[in-house]
Amino acid sequence: MPAVKKTDTSNTTKYYAAAIAAFAIWGFFSFALMPLQNYPSLDILFYRVFFSTVLMLLITAIFRRRTFNENVQLFRKLAYHQKKKSVLLNIGGGIFLTSNWFFFIYVMNHISIKATSLAYLVCPILTALLAFFVLKEKLNKYQRLAIGLSIGGCLLLALGNMLDMLYSLVVGLSYALYLVSQRRNAGFDKLLVLTFHFVISAVLLLPLYPFFSARLPTSADFYSYTAIISVVFTIIPLFLNLYALKALTSSTVGMLLSINPLIGFTIAVIVFHEPVNAMQLTGYAVVFAAVVIFNIRVSKSVRSGK
């Protein structure tokens, strides 16, 4: 990859805040989806991706031409093997992201909402393990303990329904692969990288649109909420996610992903009054404890400036 200005990882506060903000935003996703519950989920995916892609391309064409040209020149200066690696990482990122969205919608529509929530509790464990074996990221004793606790919490939530766990693994693995692949994808402008991922996603979904889309929506509300989903719940958190990966390890960012289902679970119980049992409360409490324990050492480093 190209030479990159070294990030000062001794002060990771802003990267840590970016990751937390990204997953906190996704935790409130239900508020944007509820008004669209009468529309097919696949249509929401199509318009979410197409709207995001067009918007990102317009931003690049109008406001970021200079950055685009600089990154093109940067790519041209790379050796052949570096170009190949960069292209594969970015195409892979687009494929993993699209796969995650598709599997998420399939499980949501055909399996259960519980399975999708469980997926983003399983994802941090898968991310940490992939980062450990693939990227050789080190895990201290607190982080190993946190992963063990997360596994225990997920098993409590999956108890009595292992089928949910299997589907959750598929959804969680697709996003874990995205996080780990993008940790290696350094050297280029993150907003341009994200634009490329959206283009790949749009290219993958466009051939499916004529066969699987419903009638063209005519309601202004549909397009308004889709625009909100595209900007607030897609572009912004994904950019923050990639930004956080500049300094934080994949396992750390992955573990912070647990914030998403924890907020979602709280909203489901308090706002939408969904029933909850003692086993579920215990499972989520264990996962929350695991997130805190996993990031204890990082938090100490940020406060001390070490």
Backbone torsions as a table, in degrees:
resi	resn	phi	psi	omega
1	MET	NA	161.3	-178.3
2	PRO	-66.9	159.4	177.1
3	ALA	-63.7	132.5	-176.3
4	VAL	-121.3	141.9	175.5
5	LYS	-61.5	123.9	-174.5
6	LYS	-64.9	130.8	179.8
7	THR	-80.7	136.4	177.2
8	ASP	-78.4	91.4	-176.6
9	THR	-79.3	-0.7	177.4
10	SER	-71.8	-21.1	176.2
11	ASN	-125.2	93.5	-174.2
12	THR	-101.1	12.5	-174.8
13	THR	-53.9	-49.1	-175.3
14	LYS	-68.5	-32.1	178.5
15	TYR	-73.5	-39.5	176.5
16	TYR	-62.0	-44.4	179.5
17	ALA	-63.5	-37.1	179.5
18	ALA	-63.5	-44.3	179.8
19	ALA	-64.7	-45.2	179.7
20	ILE	-61.7	-43.7	-179.9
21	ALA	-62.6	-41.7	-179.0
22	ALA	-59.1	-49.1	-175.4
23	PHE	-77.5	-26.7	174.7
24	ALA	-67.2	-41.0	177.7
25	ILE	-59.2	-46.4	-179.9
26	TRP	-63.3	-26.0	179.0
27	GLY	-64.1	-24.9	-179.5
28	PHE	-97.8	12.5	-176.4
29	PHE	-57.2	-31.8	-176.7
30	SER	-59.7	-30.5	179.9
31	PHE	-65.4	-31.3	178.6
32	ALA	-84.8	-27.3	-177.9
33	LEU	-83.5	-31.0	-176.6
34	MET	-55.7	-43.0	179.2
35	PRO	-65.0	-14.8	-178.3
36	LEU	-107.3	17.3	-173.4
37	GLN	-65.7	-17.6	178.9
38	ASN	-88.1	-2.5	178.6
39	TYR	-100.2	148.5	177.8
40	PRO	-59.3	136.8	-177.9
41	SER	-62.0	-35.6	-179.1
42	LEU	-66.1	-34.6	176.3
43	ASP	-64.3	-40.2	177.9
44	ILE	-60.9	-41.2	178.2
45	LEU	-63.1	-48.6	-179.7
46	PHE	-54.6	-54.0	-174.9
47	TYR	-71.0	-30.8	176.2
48	ARG	-61.7	-48.2	-177.9
49	VAL	-70.1	-46.2	-177.4
50	PHE	-64.2	-43.2	179.8
51	PHE	-63.8	-45.1	-179.3
52	SER	-62.2	-41.9	-178.5
53	THR	-64.6	-47.8	179.5
54	VAL	-60.9	-43.9	-179.3
55	LEU	-62.6	-44.8	-179.5
56	MET	-65.7	-38.1	178.0
57	LEU	-66.8	-38.9	177.8
58	LEU	-65.0	-42.1	178.5
59	ILE	-60.9	-42.5	179.7
60	THR	-65.5	-45.7	-176.8
61	ALA	-67.7	-36.3	-174.3
62	ILE	-90.3	-43.7	-171.1
63	PHE	-110.9	-15.6	-170.1
64	ARG	-128.7	33.2	179.3
65	ARG	-61.9	-43.1	-178.5
66	ARG	-61.9	-44.9	178.3
67	THR	-62.1	-40.9	179.0
68	PHE	-61.6	-47.8	-179.6
69	ASN	-62.9	-40.4	178.5
70	GLU	-62.1	-41.2	-179.6
71	ASN	-71.7	-31.9	174.8
72	VAL	-64.3	-44.9	177.9
73	GLN	-63.0	-39.1	178.4
74	LEU	-61.9	-41.9	179.2
75	PHE	-65.3	-40.3	-178.5
76	ARG	-64.2	-27.7	-178.3
77	LYS	-80.4	-10.6	-178.7
78	LEU	-70.2	151.8	171.6
79	ALA	-69.2	161.5	-175.3
80	TYR	-55.7	-45.9	-176.9
81	HIS	-67.1	-30.7	176.8
82	GLN	-71.0	-39.4	176.4
83	LYS	-61.8	-44.9	-179.2
84	LYS	-61.0	-43.9	179.6
85	LYS	-63.6	-43.1	-179.3
86	SER	-63.5	-45.1	-179.9
87	VAL	-62.6	-45.3	-179.0
88	LEU	-63.8	-41.1	179.4
89	LEU	-64.0	-39.4	-178.0
90	ASN	-76.9	-38.6	174.8
91	ILE	-65.7	-42.0	177.3
92	GLY	-61.2	-39.8	178.1
93	GLY	-60.3	-44.1	178.3
94	GLY	-64.2	-39.3	179.9
95	ILE	-68.4	-45.3	179.7
96	PHE	-62.1	-40.8	-178.8
97	LEU	-65.6	-45.6	179.1
98	THR	-64.5	-41.2	178.4
99	SER	-60.8	-42.1	179.9
100	ASN	-61.6	-46.0	179.1
101	TRP	-62.7	-43.0	-178.4
102	PHE	-65.8	-48.1	-179.9
103	PHE	-63.0	-38.6	179.5
104	PHE	-59.4	-47.7	-179.2
105	ILE	-66.5	-41.2	179.8
106	TYR	-60.8	-47.3	-179.2
107	VAL	-66.3	-39.2	179.0
108	MET	-61.2	-42.5	-175.2
109	ASN	-82.6	-34.0	-170.2
110	HIS	-113.6	-13.1	179.9
111	ILE	-114.2	-81.3	177.4
112	SER	-171.0	156.2	175.7
113	ILE	-67.1	-34.8	179.1
114	LYS	-58.4	-38.7	-178.8
115	ALA	-65.9	-36.1	179.2
116	THR	-70.3	-37.1	176.6
117	SER	-64.9	-42.3	179.8
118	LEU	-63.2	-32.7	-178.2
119	ALA	-58.4	-41.1	-177.4
120	TYR	-85.5	0.1	166.8
121	LEU	-93.5	-31.1	177.0
122	VAL	-76.0	-33.7	-175.8
123	CYS	-53.3	-45.5	179.3
124	PRO	-59.2	-36.9	178.7
125	ILE	-65.6	-46.8	179.8
126	LEU	-62.8	-39.9	179.5
127	THR	-63.6	-45.3	-179.5
128	ALA	-62.7	-41.4	-179.4
129	LEU	-69.7	-41.8	177.4
130	LEU	-63.6	-42.3	179.5
131	ALA	-63.7	-35.9	-179.9
132	PHE	-67.8	-45.1	-175.6
133	PHE	-85.5	-35.4	-176.0
134	VAL	-91.2	-48.4	-177.3
135	LEU	-93.3	-5.9	-179.2
136	LYS	61.0	32.4	176.1
137	GLU	-72.0	134.6	-177.2
138	LYS	-81.8	147.0	177.6
139	LEU	-121.8	126.1	177.6
140	ASN	-81.7	178.6	-175.0
141	LYS	-64.7	-33.4	177.3
142	TYR	-65.6	-41.6	-178.8
143	GLN	-69.3	-36.9	176.1
144	ARG	-65.1	-39.9	177.2
145	LEU	-63.7	-41.2	-179.4
146	ALA	-63.4	-41.2	178.3
147	ILE	-63.4	-41.3	176.9
148	GLY	-61.3	-42.7	178.0
149	LEU	-64.5	-40.2	179.0
150	SER	-61.7	-43.1	177.9
151	ILE	-60.3	-42.9	178.4
152	GLY	-63.0	-43.2	179.4
153	GLY	-64.4	-41.0	178.9
154	CYS	-66.5	-37.7	178.0
155	LEU	-65.4	-36.6	176.3
156	LEU	-62.7	-41.2	-179.2
157	LEU	-72.2	-27.7	-178.5
158	ALA	-91.6	-6.8	-176.0
159	LEU	-54.7	127.4	178.5
160	GLY	89.7	-7.5	178.7
161	ASN	-148.9	76.4	-177.8
162	MET	-69.9	-21.6	177.4
163	LEU	-62.7	-40.6	175.7
164	ASP	-58.3	-41.1	-179.4
165	MET	-63.2	-40.8	-179.4
166	LEU	-63.5	-45.8	178.0
167	TYR	-66.4	-36.2	178.3
168	SER	-63.3	-36.0	178.6
169	LEU	-63.0	-39.2	179.8
170	VAL	-64.8	-47.3	179.6
171	VAL	-64.4	-46.8	-178.1
172	GLY	-64.3	-38.8	-178.6
173	LEU	-65.4	-37.7	-179.0
174	SER	-62.3	-39.4	179.3
175	TYR	-79.1	-32.0	176.4
176	ALA	-62.2	-40.5	178.0
177	LEU	-64.7	-36.3	177.0
178	TYR	-63.4	-47.6	-178.9
179	LEU	-61.1	-46.3	-176.7
180	VAL	-67.6	-41.6	-179.9
181	SER	-64.2	-37.2	-177.0
182	GLN	-78.5	-16.5	173.4
183	ARG	-64.9	-32.6	178.4
184	ARG	-85.6	-11.2	-174.3
185	ASN	-91.2	75.8	-175.4
186	ALA	-112.5	161.4	172.3
187	GLY	109.2	-16.6	-178.7
188	PHE	-118.5	160.1	179.5
189	ASP	-58.3	128.8	-173.4
190	LYS	-66.9	-33.1	179.5
191	LEU	-69.5	-35.8	176.1
192	LEU	-69.6	-38.8	176.9
193	VAL	-60.1	-44.8	179.7
194	LEU	-64.6	-39.1	177.4
195	THR	-59.8	-43.0	179.1
196	PHE	-62.2	-40.4	178.8
197	HIS	-63.1	-39.8	177.7
198	PHE	-65.8	-39.1	178.7
199	VAL	-62.1	-44.7	177.5
200	ILE	-59.9	-44.0	179.6
201	SER	-62.0	-44.0	179.8
202	ALA	-63.8	-40.1	178.9
203	VAL	-63.3	-38.5	179.7
204	LEU	-69.6	-37.2	-174.7
205	LEU	-87.3	-25.6	-175.2
206	LEU	-57.1	-43.0	178.8
207	PRO	-65.8	-23.0	-179.4
208	LEU	-82.9	-21.6	-173.7
209	TYR	-57.5	-47.0	-178.2
210	PRO	-63.7	-25.9	-174.5
211	PHE	-93.7	-29.4	-172.2
212	PHE	-116.5	-5.2	180.0
213	SER	-82.4	150.9	176.4
214	ALA	-85.3	-170.5	178.1
215	ARG	-60.5	145.0	-178.5
216	LEU	-56.7	121.7	179.9
217	PRO	-61.3	141.8	-180.0
218	THR	-114.1	-9.9	-177.9
219	SER	-77.0	133.9	176.8
220	ALA	-65.7	-31.1	179.3
221	ASP	-61.4	-39.4	-180.0
222	PHE	-58.3	-48.5	-177.5
223	TYR	-71.3	-31.9	177.8
224	SER	-65.8	-48.7	-179.0
225	TYR	-70.6	-33.3	176.3
226	THR	-64.5	-37.9	177.2
227	ALA	-64.3	-41.7	177.6
228	ILE	-62.8	-44.8	178.8
229	ILE	-61.1	-42.1	-177.4
230	SER	-65.6	-42.3	-176.1
231	VAL	-85.7	-55.8	-172.6
232	VAL	-76.0	-38.4	-173.8
233	PHE	-108.0	6.7	177.5
234	THR	-128.6	-67.3	-174.1
235	ILE	-64.3	-51.1	-175.6
236	ILE	-62.4	-53.3	-178.8
237	PRO	-66.2	-34.4	178.4
238	LEU	-67.5	-38.1	176.0
239	PHE	-64.3	-45.0	177.8
240	LEU	-60.7	-37.0	178.6
241	ASN	-62.1	-50.0	179.4
242	LEU	-64.5	-37.1	178.2
243	TYR	-62.7	-42.9	-180.0
244	ALA	-62.2	-34.1	-178.3
245	LEU	-70.0	-9.3	176.3
246	LYS	-65.5	-31.0	-175.3
247	ALA	-124.6	-30.5	-177.7
248	LEU	-91.0	151.8	177.9
249	THR	-72.2	159.6	178.6
250	SER	-60.9	-38.2	-178.3
251	SER	-66.6	-37.5	178.8
252	THR	-67.2	-47.7	178.2
253	VAL	-62.5	-41.4	179.2
254	GLY	-62.0	-39.6	-179.0
255	MET	-68.3	-35.3	178.0
256	LEU	-67.0	-18.6	176.9
257	LEU	-58.8	-24.0	178.9
258	SER	-61.2	-19.8	177.5
259	ILE	-59.5	-36.5	-178.5
260	ASN	-57.1	-60.9	-179.3
261	PRO	-68.0	-26.6	177.9
262	LEU	-65.3	-43.3	176.7
263	ILE	-67.6	-43.2	179.3
264	GLY	-59.5	-41.1	179.0
265	PHE	-64.3	-43.0	179.7
266	THR	-62.8	-42.9	178.5
267	ILE	-64.6	-42.0	-179.3
268	ALA	-59.7	-38.9	-177.0
269	VAL	-79.8	-47.1	-173.3
270	ILE	-81.8	-43.2	-175.2
271	VAL	-88.0	-48.7	-175.4
272	PHE	-96.7	-0.4	173.4
273	HIS	55.3	40.0	175.9
274	GLU	-74.3	142.7	-178.6
275	PRO	-65.3	146.0	179.4
276	VAL	-140.7	142.0	178.8
277	ASN	-110.7	173.6	-176.1
278	ALA	-62.4	-36.4	-179.8
279	MET	-63.1	-42.8	179.0
280	GLN	-66.2	-43.0	177.9
281	LEU	-59.8	-43.0	179.1
282	THR	-64.0	-43.9	-179.4
283	GLY	-60.6	-46.5	179.9
284	TYR	-68.2	-35.1	177.8
285	ALA	-64.6	-39.8	178.9
286	VAL	-65.5	-43.0	179.1
287	VAL	-64.5	-41.4	177.8
288	PHE	-60.4	-43.1	177.9
289	ALA	-61.9	-37.8	179.9
290	ALA	-64.5	-40.5	178.4
291	VAL	-61.4	-44.0	-180.0
292	VAL	-63.7	-48.1	-178.4
293	ILE	-63.1	-41.8	-177.9
294	PHE	-59.3	-35.3	-174.1
295	ASN	-102.8	9.2	179.1
296	ILE	-57.9	-48.9	-176.7
297	ARG	-65.2	-38.5	178.6
298	VAL	-64.9	-43.9	-179.4
299	SER	-61.2	-40.7	178.1
300	LYS	-63.1	-39.6	-178.5
301	SER	-66.8	-40.3	-179.1
302	VAL	-64.0	-43.3	-178.0
303	ARG	-68.8	-36.8	-176.5
304	SER	-85.6	-17.3	-179.3
305	GLY	77.2	17.3	179.9
306	LYS	-84.9	NA	NA
